[in-house]
């Protein structure tokens, strides 16, 4: 993290924070980091293609915590995707809204972070790793802590539904902490509803601890306001013989930064990361991923695919670390992109850092346009050019969508993707 003068909007935000009501040590340490380093500048290697501090300075008029907006159970029900069956956790401008949520506590317990043990937070997502984690530590008011019980199999998913409506660009700071105990399984889904097209800044931190021999799937849909500025820090610790799978579908937003880190901590564990991004207009999306292999016989699979048109910009930076003790590691990373216009831009940088000598690792990236030969072949079978183009694009995108196991959510994403591809 490069030392820079504290950003002027950050200074204003700090001055308007409510007095610390809990998590005092976490907040004070994070506040010291923010004052020392500020937000990332163009000099920070990790953010050189994503000038988010500049975007915030230009777009955020009131750099203060967003107030909760008026919501009714009917409003919430309207925005739940068709076919969903499971428990519902609602966030209102970043704060947990228990009165609008539907929590069974079958096989798990859910607490407001105000009621949780303060020492649990910040153990996985470290404030020093990214300044926006520190900013969330200082600014979040209330989130959720979920503990999935040992040997529990949650047969229905848990949906995190975020409702965002900001006034003059205020800041929204959701916080989620999940602990999945040993020999358990769970599916989590995250969706965001922008209640208007106004600018807002959502700065989310999610921490997940996956116990030994557990299986966790976490699916996210990013289809918010085209004026939304968002940073998502998501980090998971994965224990022995456990499997964690992430799938992210990104469709809308002004500037979106996704930081996803998997820490594979013991033998036999597996981490999977899949992403699909369909960008148009002037949307800017940055996916930064990290997989850290620390012990023998671990496996990771990563595949991100993007379709960009208009003046959209994409960034993919994927890092795989294989530590000296991580012999017999099997790691795969791939990023594929299709550019549908001359003005669309993608910066892609897959990376491997290997310190072990008995591993099987590969990485790569491709960037190009639609295959003209394939397009001609489909047209020669009597299919119109636009439909042929749509079929090819959907085939490209479908490889990621197939990784979503929850049928209702997968069908919801398929519908949204098909609508978007029909406009390319």
C-alpha positions in Angstrom: 0.0 0.0 0.0 1.6 3.3 -1.1 1.7 6.1 1.4 -0.4 9.0 0.1 -2.0 12.0 1.6 -5.4 11.1 3.0 -8.1 11.6 0.4 -10.2 14.7 1.1 -13.5 12.7 0.9 -12.1 10.2 3.4 -11.3 13.1 5.8 -14.9 14.3 5.5 -16.2 10.8 6.0 -14.1 10.2 9.1 -15.3 13.5 10.6 -18.9 12.5 10.3 -18.7 9.0 11.7 -20.8 8.1 14.7 -18.9 7.5 17.9 -17.6 3.9 18.0 -20.3 1.8 19.7 -18.6 -1.6 19.4 -15.6 -3.4 17.9 -13.5 -0.6 19.4 -10.0 -2.1 18.8 -10.8 -3.1 15.2 -12.2 0.4 14.4 -9.3 2.3 16.0 -6.6 0.2 14.3 -8.4 0.6 11.0 -8.8 4.3 11.5 -5.1 4.7 12.1 -4.4 2.8 8.8 -6.8 5.1 6.9 -5.2 8.2 8.3 -1.7 7.0 7.5 -2.3 5.6 4.0 -5.6 7.0 2.7 -7.4 5.4 -0.2 -5.5 3.9 -3.2 -3.9 6.3 -5.6 -2.8 5.8 -9.2 0.6 4.9 -7.7 -0.8 1.7 -6.1 0.0 -1.2 -8.4 -3.1 -3.1 -7.4 -5.4 -0.1 -8.4 -3.5 1.4 -11.4 -6.2 0.4 -13.9 -9.1 1.3 -11.6 -9.0 4.9 -10.4 -11.6 4.5 -7.8 -10.4 7.3 -5.5 -10.7 9.7 -8.3 -14.2 8.4 -9.2 -15.3 8.9 -5.6 -14.0 12.4 -5.5 -15.9 13.2 -8.7 -19.1 11.4 -7.8 -19.7 11.4 -4.1 -21.3 14.7 -2.9 -21.9 13.7 0.7 -19.3 11.2 2.0 -21.3 10.1 5.0 -23.1 7.0 6.2 -26.4 6.4 4.3 -29.5 6.4 6.3 -32.0 3.5 6.1 -34.8 3.9 3.6 -38.5 3.1 4.0 -39.1 -0.5 3.0 -42.1 -2.8 3.5 -42.4 -6.6 3.3 -44.2 -6.1 0.1 -41.3 -4.2 -1.4 -39.0 -7.0 -0.4 -41.2 -9.7 -1.8 -41.4 -7.9 -5.2 -37.6 -8.1 -5.6 -37.0 -11.8 -4.8 -36.2 -13.7 -7.9 -38.8 -16.3 -9.1 -38.6 -19.8 -7.7 -36.5 -18.9 -4.7 -37.1 -21.2 -1.7 -34.9 -20.6 1.3 -34.2 -18.1 4.1 -33.9 -14.4 3.5 -31.5 -11.9 5.1 -32.3 -8.3 4.1 -29.9 -5.4 4.3 -31.3 -1.8 4.2 -28.6 0.6 3.0 -26.0 -1.7 4.4 -27.6 -2.5 7.7 -29.2 -5.8 8.7 -33.0 -5.5 8.7 -34.4 -8.3 11.0 -38.0 -7.2 10.6 -37.8 -7.7 6.8 -35.9 -10.9 7.0 -37.1 -14.5 7.2 -34.7 -16.6 9.2 -35.5 -20.2 10.3 -32.3 -20.9 12.2 -32.6 -24.6 11.1 -29.1 -26.0 11.1 -27.6 -22.6 11.8 -27.8 -19.5 14.0 -27.9 -15.9 12.9 -26.9 -12.9 15.0 -26.7 -9.2 14.4 -23.1 -8.2 14.5 -24.0 -5.9 17.4 -24.7 -9.1 19.4 -21.7 -11.1 18.2 -18.3 -11.5 19.8 -16.2 -8.6 18.6 -13.0 -10.7 18.4 -14.5 -12.8 15.5 -14.5 -9.9 13.0 -11.4 -9.0 11.0 -9.6 -12.3 11.5 -9.9 -13.4 7.8 -10.1 -10.1 5.8 -7.2 -8.1 7.2 -7.4 -4.3 7.2 -3.7 -4.0 6.1 -4.4 -6.0 2.9 -6.8 -3.5 1.3 -7.7 0.1 2.4 -11.4 -0.5 1.7 -11.5 -3.3 4.3 -10.1 -0.7 6.8 -12.8 1.8 5.7 -15.5 -0.8 6.2 -14.2 -1.7 9.6 -14.6 1.9 10.6 -17.9 2.6 9.0 -20.2 -0.4 9.2 -23.0 -0.1 11.7 -24.6 -3.5 11.8 -24.3 -6.7 9.8 -24.8 -10.4 10.3 -22.9 -13.3 11.8 -24.0 -16.8 10.6 -22.7 -20.0 12.1 -23.7 -23.2 10.4 -23.7 -26.0 12.9 -21.4 -29.0 12.7 -22.8 -31.9 10.6 -25.6 -29.8 9.3 -26.7 -29.9 5.7 -28.7 -26.8 4.8 -31.1 -28.1 2.1 -32.2 -24.6 1.2 -30.1 -21.6 0.3 -29.7 -18.4 2.3 -30.3 -15.2 0.3 -28.6 -11.9 1.2 -30.8 -9.2 -0.5 -29.3 -5.7 -0.4 -31.6 -2.7 -0.9 -29.5 0.4 -1.8 -30.9 3.9 -2.1 -28.5 6.7 -1.4 -29.0 10.5 -1.0 -26.4 12.5 -2.9 -24.0 9.6 -3.0 -23.8 8.5 0.6 -21.8 5.5 1.7 -23.2 2.0 2.2 -21.2 -0.5 4.3 -22.6 -4.0 4.5 -20.7 -6.6 6.6 -21.1 -10.4 6.6 -19.3 -13.0 8.7 -20.0 -16.7 8.1 -18.6 -19.6 10.0 -19.4 -23.1 8.6 -18.4 -25.7 11.1 -16.9 -29.2 10.3 -18.8 -31.7 8.1 -21.5 -29.2 7.0 -22.8 -27.8 3.8 -24.5 -24.6 2.8 -25.4 -22.4 -0.2 -25.4 -18.6 0.0 -26.8 -16.2 -2.7 -26.2 -12.5 -2.8 -28.3 -10.0 -4.9 -28.5 -6.2 -4.9 -31.5 -4.0 -5.6 -30.9 -0.4 -6.5 -34.1 1.5 -5.6 -33.2 4.4 -7.9 -30.5 5.4 -10.4 -28.7 7.8 -8.1 -25.0 7.5 -7.4 -24.0 5.6 -4.3 -20.8 4.0 -2.9 -21.2 0.5 -1.5 -18.2 -0.9 0.3 -18.8 -4.5 1.3 -16.7 -6.9 3.3 -17.5 -10.6 3.6 -15.5 -13.2 5.6 -16.1 -16.9 5.4 -14.6 -19.7 7.4 -15.1 -23.2 5.9 -14.6 -26.0 8.4 -13.0 -29.4 7.7 -14.8 -31.6 5.2 -17.5 -28.9 4.6 -18.9 -27.8 1.3 -19.9 -24.1 0.7 -21.3 -22.5 -2.5 -21.5 -18.7 -2.7 -23.2 -17.1 -5.7 -23.3 -13.3 -6.3 -25.2 -11.3 -8.9 -24.1 -7.7 -9.5 -26.9 -6.0 -11.4 -27.2 -2.7 -9.5 -27.7 0.9 -10.7 -25.6 2.0 -13.7 -24.4 4.8 -11.4 -23.3 2.6 -8.5 -19.7 2.6 -7.4 -18.9 -0.6 -5.5 -16.0 -2.3 -3.8 -16.4 -5.9 -2.6 -13.8 -7.6 -0.4 -14.5 -11.3 -0.1 -12.1 -13.6 1.7 -12.5 -17.3 2.7 -10.4 -19.6 4.8 -10.8 -23.2 3.7 -9.9 -26.1 6.0 -8.8 -29.7 5.4 -10.8 -31.7 2.8 -13.3 -28.8 2.4 -14.6 -27.4 -0.9 -15.5 -23.7 -1.5 -17.0 -22.5 -4.7 -17.6 -18.9 -5.8 -19.6 -17.8 -8.8 -20.0 -14.1 -9.7 -22.2 -12.7 -12.5 -21.6 -9.0 -13.1 -24.0 -7.1 -15.4 -24.3 -3.5 -14.3 -22.6 -0.7 -12.3 -20.5 2.4 -12.9 -17.2 1.3 -11.4 -17.0 -2.1 -9.7 -14.0 -3.6 -7.9 -14.2 -7.3 -6.7 -11.4 -8.6 -4.5 -11.8 -12.3 -4.0 -9.2 -14.3 -1.9 -9.2 -18.0 -1.0 -6.8 -19.2 1.6 -6.4 -23.0 1.2 -5.1 -23.9 4.7 -4.8 -27.7 4.8 -4.4 -31.0 2.9 -7.1 -32.0 0.4 -9.0 -28.7 0.3 -10.4 -27.3 -2.9 -11.2 -23.7 -4.0 -13.2 -22.9 -7.2 -13.8 -19.4 -8.6 -15.9 -18.7 -11.6 -16.9 -15.3 -13.0 -19.0 -13.9 -15.9 -19.1 -10.2 -16.8 -21.2 -8.6 -19.5 -20.2 -5.0 -19.8 -21.7 -2.2 -21.9 -21.9 1.6 -21.9 -19.0 3.0 -19.8 -19.1 0.4 -17.1 -15.7 -0.4 -15.5 -15.3 -3.7 -13.8 -12.1 -4.9 -12.0 -11.8 -8.5 -10.8 -8.8 -9.2 -8.6 -8.4 -12.7 -7.3 -6.0 -14.6 -5.1 -5.6 -18.3 -4.3 -3.0 -19.2 -1.7 -2.0 -22.9 -1.6 -0.2 -23.7 1.6 -0.3 -27.6 2.1 0.0 -30.7 -0.1 -2.7 -32.2 -2.3 -4.8 -29.0 -2.7 -6.7 -28.0 -5.8 -8.0 -24.8 -7.3 -10.0 -24.0 -10.4 -10.5 -20.5 -11.7 -12.3 -19.4 -14.9 -13.5 -15.9 -15.6 -15.2 -15.0 -18.9 -16.1 -11.5 -20.2 -18.1 -10.0 -23.1 -17.5 -6.2 -23.5 -19.1 -3.7 -25.8 -19.5 0.1 -26.3 -16.8 1.9 -24.2 -16.7 -0.5 -21.3 -13.5 -1.5 -19.5 -12.5 -4.7 -17.8 -9.6 -5.7 -15.6 -8.7 -9.2 -14.6 -5.7 -9.8 -12.3 -5.5 -13.4 -11.0 -2.8 -14.6 -8.7 -2.0 -18.2 -7.6 0.5 -18.7 -4.9 1.9 -22.2 -4.3 3.9 -22.3 -1.0 7.0 -24.6 -0.5 5.0 -27.1 1.5 2.2 -27.3 -1.1 3.5 -30.3 -3.0 1.1 -32.2 -5.4 -0.9 -29.0 -5.9 -3.2 -28.8 -8.9 -4.1 -25.3 -9.9 -5.8 -24.0 -13.0 -6.6 -20.4 -14.0 -8.1 -19.0 -17.2 -9.5 -15.7 -18.4 -11.3 -15.4 -21.7 -12.7 -12.2 -23.3 -14.7 -11.2 -26.3 -14.6 -7.6 -27.4 -17.7 -6.5 -29.4 -16.6 -3.0 -30.2 -13.4 -1.2 -31.1 -13.7 1.0 -28.0 -14.0 -1.8 -25.4 -10.9 -2.5 -23.4 -9.7 -5.3 -21.3 -6.5 -5.5 -19.1 -5.8 -9.1 -18.1 -2.9 -10.4 -16.1 -2.9 -14.1 -14.9 0.0 -14.8 -12.5 1.6 -17.8 -10.9 4.1 -17.8 -8.0 5.4 -21.3 -7.3 7.8 -22.3 -4.6 7.1 -26.1 -4.7 8.6 -28.5 -7.3 6.0 -31.2 -7.6 2.9 -29.4 -8.9 0.6 -29.2 -11.8 -0.3 -25.6 -12.5 -1.4 -23.7 -15.6 -2.8 -20.3 -16.4 -3.6 -18.3 -19.5 -5.8 -15.6 -21.1 -7.4 -14.9 -24.5 -8.9 -11.8 -26.0 -10.6 -11.5 -29.3 -13.7 -11.1 -31.3 -16.4 -13.6 -32.3 -15.2 -16.5 -34.4 -16.2 -15.5 -38.0 -16.0 -19.1 -39.2 -18.3 -20.3 -36.5 -20.7 -17.4 -37.2 -20.7 -18.3 -40.9 -21.3 -22.0 -40.2 -24.4 -21.2 -38.1 -25.7 -18.8 -40.7 -25.3 -21.5 -43.4 -27.8 -23.6 -41.4 -30.5 -21.0 -42.0 -30.1 -19.0 -38.8 -30.0 -15.2 -39.1 -26.9 -13.3 -38.3 -28.2 -11.7 -35.0 -29.5 -15.0 -33.7 -26.3 -16.7 -34.7 -24.3 -14.1 -32.8 -26.5 -14.6 -29.8 -26.1 -18.3 -29.9 -22.3 -18.0 -29.9 -22.2 -15.5 -27.1 -24.5 -17.5 -25.0 -22.4 -20.7 -25.6 -19.4 -18.7 -24.4 -21.2 -17.4 -21.3 -23.0 -20.6 -20.5 -19.9 -22.4 -19.3 -19.8 -20.2 -16.2 -23.6 -20.2 -15.7 -23.5 -24.0 -15.5 -21.4 -23.8 -12.4 -24.4 -22.4 -10.4 -26.0 -25.4 -8.8 -29.1 -23.7 -7.4 -31.6 -24.1 -10.2 -33.9 -21.1 -9.5 -30.9 -18.7 -9.2 -29.3 -20.2 -12.3 -32.5 -19.7 -14.3 -32.7 -16.2 -13.1 -29.2 -15.4 -14.2 -29.7 -17.2 -17.5 -32.7 -14.9 -18.2 -30.8 -11.7 -17.4 -27.8 -12.8 -19.5 -30.0 -13.7 -22.5 -31.7 -10.3 -22.3 -28.3 -8.6 -22.3 -26.9 -10.6 -25.1 -29.9 -9.9 -27.2 -28.9 -6.2 -27.2 -25.3 -6.9 -28.3 
